[in-house]
Amino acid sequence: MVFTFRLVGTGKDPFFRDFEISGNQTFFDFHLAIQDELRYDKKQMASFYLADNKWEKGLEINLFDMSDESHTPVIIMEETRLCELISETRQRLLYLFDFFSNRAFYIELVEINHKDPGKTYPDCTARGGVPPAQIIIEDPDITDI
């Protein structure tokens, strides 16, 4: 199965991107597709969150394991296939891409289709607008770090 996700950014200059990705690919594959499409620095932290219908954060899918010695299970992008957590249209995700300013994109599953054997996934299939800068540092003390 192939998922079609719509990624939307809010702010002064709204934009969107549509991505098709196989349900058997990982959240890390999706992360890289977003980073490549938006020409972002892949070394920056990012996380996906499952979200409810009010866009409230739920389960976090981390870029890598940053857990302490707690017994809380950590879900890692590279180890988790999309189909393990996503199964129905209208499911929502948040993609936190700027940890300094707590900025995220809103992602919704808009379609589930059959895989096209002649196509490579993931693929950005629609674009509109210009994405925001990856990092915005408004606190002058942070720039001294």
C-alpha positions in Angstrom: 0.0 0.0 0.0 1.0 3.6 -0.7 0.2 6.4 1.7 -0.4 10.0 0.3 0.3 12.5 3.0 -0.3 16.3 2.9 2.3 18.3 4.8 1.2 21.9 5.6 3.1 24.7 7.1 1.4 27.7 8.8 2.5 31.2 9.3 2.9 34.3 7.1 3.6 32.3 4.0 1.6 29.0 4.1 2.8 26.2 1.9 2.2 22.5 1.4 3.8 19.4 0.0 2.2 16.1 -0.9 4.2 12.9 -0.4 3.6 9.4 -1.6 5.4 6.8 0.5 5.1 3.0 0.9 3.5 1.9 4.1 6.4 -0.5 4.5 8.9 2.3 4.5 10.0 3.8 7.8 9.4 7.1 9.5 13.1 7.8 8.9 12.5 7.4 5.1 9.7 9.9 5.4 11.9 12.2 7.5 14.6 12.1 4.8 12.1 12.8 2.0 10.8 15.9 3.9 14.4 17.1 4.6 15.5 16.6 1.0 12.4 18.2 -0.5 12.7 21.3 1.7 16.5 21.4 1.4 16.9 21.2 5.2 20.0 20.2 7.1 19.6 16.5 7.9 21.8 16.9 11.0 19.2 18.9 12.9 16.9 17.2 15.4 13.3 16.3 14.3 10.5 14.1 15.7 7.2 12.9 14.5 4.2 12.8 16.8 0.9 11.0 16.3 -1.8 13.7 16.7 -5.5 13.6 17.5 -8.2 15.5 15.6 -7.3 18.7 17.5 -3.6 18.4 16.6 -2.6 17.5 20.1 0.7 15.6 20.4 0.5 11.9 21.2 3.1 9.2 20.8 6.5 10.5 19.8 8.6 8.9 17.1 12.2 10.0 17.7 15.1 10.4 15.3 17.3 8.4 17.7 17.2 7.1 21.2 17.8 9.9 23.7 16.2 8.1 26.6 17.6 8.0 30.1 17.4 5.0 32.3 13.6 5.2 32.5 11.4 2.3 31.5 9.5 4.4 29.0 9.6 2.7 25.6 11.3 4.8 22.9 10.0 4.6 19.3 12.8 5.2 16.8 12.1 6.5 13.2 14.5 4.1 11.6 13.0 1.1 13.3 9.4 1.9 12.8 7.5 1.3 9.5 4.7 3.7 8.7 2.1 0.9 8.5 2.9 -0.1 12.1 1.3 3.2 13.4 -0.7 4.5 10.4 -3.7 2.6 9.0 -6.6 5.0 8.2 -7.1 8.1 6.1 -7.4 11.3 8.1 -4.8 10.1 10.6 -2.6 13.0 11.7 1.0 13.6 12.5 3.0 16.5 13.7 6.6 16.8 12.4 8.6 18.9 14.8 11.5 20.3 12.7 12.7 23.3 14.8 13.3 22.3 18.4 14.6 25.8 19.3 11.4 27.6 18.4 9.1 24.5 18.8 7.8 24.8 15.2 6.1 21.9 13.5 4.4 20.9 10.2 0.9 19.4 10.2 0.6 16.1 8.2 -2.5 14.3 7.4 -3.0 11.0 5.6 -5.3 11.8 2.6 -5.2 8.6 0.6 -4.2 5.0 0.7 -3.6 3.4 -2.8 -2.0 0.4 -4.3 1.7 0.5 -5.1 2.7 1.4 -8.6 5.4 -1.1 -9.5 7.1 1.4 -11.9 7.4 4.1 -9.3 10.0 4.9 -6.7 8.9 5.9 -3.2 9.0 8.2 -1.4 8.0 10.9 -3.9 6.9 14.5 -3.5 3.9 14.7 -5.9 2.6 18.2 -5.3 4.1 21.5 -4.2 2.7 24.9 -3.3 4.4 27.9 -1.7 7.9 28.3 -0.2 8.8 26.4 3.0 10.0 28.4 6.1 13.6 28.5 7.2 14.5 25.4 9.1 15.8 27.2 12.2 14.8 30.6 13.5 16.9 31.9 16.4 15.2 34.9 17.9 17.0 34.9 21.3 20.3 36.7 20.9 21.9 34.6 23.7 21.4 31.5 21.7 23.4 32.8 18.8 26.4 32.9 21.1 26.4 29.2 21.7 
